[in-house]
């Protein structure tokens, strides 16, 4: 007879998020960059405003994924690596917000 599994379901979710989220974040970031670049092609103010709202929504999605990744990474791995990742992510968010403000 096999023993019941003694895995923590939260730990399993954290491990899954740590495995999948970096790739998901990269895809969302790349999609955001492509969408933000399209703003230069928009001439109509209504289209531009709609596009800008969509870019802001994408940044919100990206921010949510990053928060999930930070939660999943709590207490896992080297503290220096986590601090470095946080700095890079914060820089990415700040850069994206500056791009939106300047658009």
Buried (B, 14 or more C-beta within 10 A) or exposed (E): EEEEEEEEEEEEEBBEBBEBBEEBBEEBBEEBEEEBEEBEEBEEEEEBEEBBEBBEEBBEBBBEBBEBBBEBBEEEEEEEEBEEBBEEBEEBBEEBEEBBEEE
